[in-house]
Amino acid sequence: MCISARTLQRRLRESGSRYRDELADVRYQLATTYLRDPRLTVADVAQLLGYSEHSAFSRSFTRWSGQSPQRWRAGDAGDTRRPHPSRRPS
């Protein structure tokens, strides 16, 4: 992005956002993309998103979407109306 960490923090604050929220948004979007690929396990998706444990990813995904990654994959893989991660309580 060619900006310092401090500048990024300041710009996010000015826009009313936080780095943590932006990271959750990106991880959620990538997770739903990866979970649509049947070749990837939930553990693979967790690793691709930077989680050291797939259980931590599963907890985050459940908080974001209201259901486990396995359940989302089985039934709602096409549903893009899931709650936005930064809008959900942490």
GIKA-V329949 format. One record per pair of residues at least 4 apart in sequence whose C-alpha atoms are under 7 Angstrom apart, sorted by the first residue. I is the first residue (numbers start at 1). GAP is how many residues later the second one is. Records with the same first field share a line. If there is no record, write none. Layout:
I: GAP / GAP
This chain:
3: 4 / 5
4: 4
5: 4
6: 4
7: 4
8: 4
9: 4
10: 4
11: 4
12: 4 / 5 / 6 / 7
13: 4 / 5
17: 4
18: 4
19: 4
20: 4
21: 4 / 65
22: 4
23: 4
24: 4 / 61 / 62
25: 4 / 59 / 60 / 61
26: 4
27: 4 / 22
28: 4 / 57
29: 4
30: 4
31: 4 / 14
32: 4
34: 11
35: 5 / 38
36: 37 / 41
40: 4 / 5
41: 4
42: 4 / 12
43: 4 / 11
44: 4
45: 4
46: 4 / 5 / 8 / 11
47: 4 / 5
51: 5 / 6
53: 4
54: 4
55: 4
56: 4
57: 4
58: 4 / 10 / 11
59: 4
60: 4
61: 4 / 7 / 8
62: 4 / 5 / 6 / 7
64: 19 / 20 / 21 / 24
65: 17 / 18
67: 4 / 5
68: 4
69: 4
70: 4
71: 4
72: 4 / 5
73: 4
83: 5
84: 4
